[in-house]
């Protein structure tokens, strides 16, 4: 699906691109619900098989905060593929390194009570990852829209 969206974007076939991207949104939602449900089910299973309740509750918190990340991550791959298909890869390594650093800072803030925030523990790690992916989604989306806009044929 992702190469098809990138190919359609590259040749300027907006209808095909929108169709593939639309299917991608629905697929992302299904995958996100499945993965978040699986993580939550595992936490419930731990609790019911005698593991410490605190650990199971931390797993449930992580599942709740990480669920939107699964939805965004699949879209991030599509947006990154659009940039790659147009040869706009010069910032991807820098963005990857910067996002890892930002994720570290957010882990400290959300999971370990950094800068006065409430300690969310394992759930905070999930929240940090989701926030970073949201930032990446906006950044990659802006870059991809700019590339697609620049590639439109101009009227003479």
DOVOMI-883096 format. One record per residue (C-alpha): residue in one letter; chain; x, y, z. Coordinates in steps of 0.25 Angstrom, whole numbers, plus 5000, padded with zeros to 4 digits. Layout:
N
[rec A A [X Y Z]] ...
This chain:
156
[rec X A [5000 5000 5000]] [rec X A [5011 5010 5004]] [rec X A [5019 5008 4991]] [rec X A [5006 5010 4983]] [rec X A [5003 5023 4990]] [rec X A [5017 5028 4988]] [rec X A [5017 5024 4973]] [rec X A [5003 5031 4971]] [rec X A [5008 5044 4978]] [rec X A [5021 5043 4969]] [rec X A [5013 5043 4956]] [rec X A [5003 5053 4961]] [rec X A [4991 5043 4961]] [rec X A [4983 5050 4972]] [rec X A [4971 5041 4971]] [rec X A [4980 5028 4973]] [rec X A [4988 5035 4984]] [rec X A [4975 5039 4992]] [rec X A [4969 5025 4990]] [rec X A [4981 5018 4995]] [rec X A [4983 5028 5006]] [rec X A [4969 5026 5010]] [rec X A [4970 5011 5011]] [rec X A [4983 5013 5019]] [rec X A [4975 5021 5030]] [rec X A [4965 5010 5032]] [rec X A [4976 5000 5032]] [rec X A [4984 5008 5042]] [rec X A [4972 5009 5051]] [rec X A [4969 4994 5051]] [rec X A [4984 4991 5053]] [rec X A [4984 5001 5065]] [rec X A [4972 4995 5071]] [rec X A [4978 4981 5070]] [rec X A [4991 4985 5075]] [rec X A [4986 4993 5087]] [rec X A [4976 4982 5090]] [rec X A [4987 4972 5090]] [rec X A [4996 4980 5100]] [rec X A [4984 4982 5109]] [rec X A [4980 4968 5108]] [rec X A [4994 4964 5112]] [rec X A [4993 4973 5124]] [rec X A [4980 4967 5128]] [rec X A [4986 4953 5127]] [rec X A [4997 4957 5136]] [rec X A [4988 4962 5146]] [rec X A [4979 4949 5146]] [rec X A [4991 4940 5147]] [rec X A [4996 4946 5160]] [rec X A [5006 4956 5155]] [rec X A [5007 4968 5164]] [rec X A [4995 4977 5161]] [rec X A [5004 4990 5160]] [rec X A [5011 4983 5149]] [rec X A [4998 4980 5142]] [rec X A [4993 4994 5144]] [rec X A [5005 5000 5138]] [rec X A [5003 4991 5126]] [rec X A [4989 4996 5124]] [rec X A [4994 5010 5125]] [rec X A [5005 5008 5115]] [rec X A [4994 5002 5106]] [rec X A [4985 5014 5107]] [rec X A [4996 5024 5104]] [rec X A [5003 5016 5093]] [rec X A [4990 5013 5085]] [rec X A [4990 5026 5077]] [rec X A [5004 5024 5073]] [rec X A [5001 5011 5066]] [rec X A [4991 5019 5057]] [rec X A [5001 5030 5054]] [rec X A [5013 5021 5052]] [rec X A [5007 5014 5040]] [rec X A [5004 5028 5034]] [rec X A [5018 5033 5037]] [rec X A [5023 5021 5028]] [rec X A [5014 5026 5017]] [rec X A [5019 5041 5018]] [rec X A [5033 5036 5019]] [rec X A [5032 5028 5006]] [rec X A [5026 5040 4999]] [rec X A [5039 5048 5003]] [rec X A [5048 5037 4999]] [rec X A [5040 5035 4985]] [rec X A [5043 5049 4982]] [rec X A [5058 5048 4986]] [rec X A [5056 5057 4998]] [rec X A [5064 5049 5008]] [rec X A [5074 5059 5013]] [rec X A [5067 5062 5026]] [rec X A [5062 5048 5029]] [rec X A [5075 5044 5037]] [rec X A [5075 5057 5045]] [rec X A [5060 5056 5048]] [rec X A [5062 5042 5053]] [rec X A [5073 5046 5062]] [rec X A [5066 5058 5067]] [rec X A [5053 5050 5070]] [rec X A [5061 5040 5078]] [rec X A [5067 5051 5087]] [rec X A [5053 5058 5088]] [rec X A [5047 5044 5092]] [rec X A [5058 5043 5103]] [rec X A [5054 5056 5109]] [rec X A [5039 5053 5108]] [rec X A [5042 5040 5115]] [rec X A [5049 5047 5126]] [rec X A [5037 5057 5127]] [rec X A [5025 5048 5126]] [rec X A [5031 5035 5132]] [rec X A [5040 5040 5143]] [rec X A [5034 5053 5148]] [rec X A [5043 5062 5140]] [rec X A [5041 5077 5141]] [rec X A [5030 5076 5151]] [rec X A [5021 5067 5143]] [rec X A [5013 5056 5150]] [rec X A [5020 5042 5149]] [rec X A [5013 5033 5140]] [rec X A [5023 5022 5140]] [rec X A [5022 5012 5128]] [rec X A [5010 5019 5123]] [rec X A [5018 5032 5122]] [rec X A [5028 5024 5113]] [rec X A [5016 5021 5104]] [rec X A [5011 5036 5104]] [rec X A [5025 5041 5101]] [rec X A [5026 5032 5089]] [rec X A [5012 5036 5084]] [rec X A [5015 5051 5086]] [rec X A [5028 5049 5078]] [rec X A [5021 5042 5067]] [rec X A [5010 5053 5067]] [rec X A [5021 5063 5065]] [rec X A [5028 5054 5054]] [rec X A [5014 5053 5047]] [rec X A [5012 5068 5046]] [rec X A [5027 5070 5042]] [rec X A [5026 5059 5031]] [rec X A [5012 5063 5027]] [rec X A [5017 5077 5025]] [rec X A [5029 5073 5017]] [rec X A [5021 5063 5009]] [rec X A [5011 5074 5005]] [rec X A [5022 5084 5002]] [rec X A [5028 5073 4992]] [rec X A [5015 5070 4986]] [rec X A [5011 5084 4984]] [rec X A [5025 5087 4978]] [rec X A [5023 5075 4968]] [rec X A [5010 5080 4962]] [rec X A [5011 5084 4948]] [rec X A [5010 5099 4946]] [rec X A [5001 5105 4935]] [rec X A [5008 5113 4924]] 
